[in-house]
Amino acid sequence: MRLTIDTDKCSGHGRCYSLAPDFFDCDDEGFPVILKSELDATDVAAVKDAVANCPERAIALVEGA
């Protein structure tokens, strides 16, 4: 699985880096930065809460590389 952010949708609420700080950080303007995009099964379980809580649905888990 691969983690992605649609930067056109993101408003920088910060839920992703609050809920999954091992996978997201923020830039100088408060928008998320992905720290690890290629995920194994354990990683997917750790980021699902962040994906589900994105108000704009800007975060996605994508099959494949």
ChimeraX attribute file (.defattr): number of C-alpha atoms within 10 A of each C-alpha:
attribute: neighborCount
match mode: 1-to-1
recipient: residues
	/A:1	16
	/A:2	15
	/A:3	21
	/A:4	17
	/A:5	17
	/A:6	11
	/A:7	13
	/A:8	8
	/A:9	12
	/A:10	17
	/A:11	14
	/A:12	19
	/A:13	14
	/A:14	17
	/A:15	18
	/A:16	26
	/A:17	22
	/A:18	13
	/A:19	17
	/A:20	17
	/A:21	16
	/A:22	14
	/A:23	20
	/A:24	22
	/A:25	17
	/A:26	17
	/A:27	10
	/A:28	6
	/A:29	7
	/A:30	13
	/A:31	17
	/A:32	23
	/A:33	17
	/A:34	16
	/A:35	14
	/A:36	13
	/A:37	18
	/A:38	15
	/A:39	20
	/A:40	10
	/A:41	8
	/A:42	8
	/A:43	17
	/A:44	16
	/A:45	10
	/A:46	16
	/A:47	23
	/A:48	16
	/A:49	14
	/A:50	22
	/A:51	23
	/A:52	15
	/A:53	14
	/A:54	18
	/A:55	15
	/A:56	15
	/A:57	14
	/A:58	18
	/A:59	23
	/A:60	18
	/A:61	17
	/A:62	13
	/A:63	9
	/A:64	8
	/A:65	9
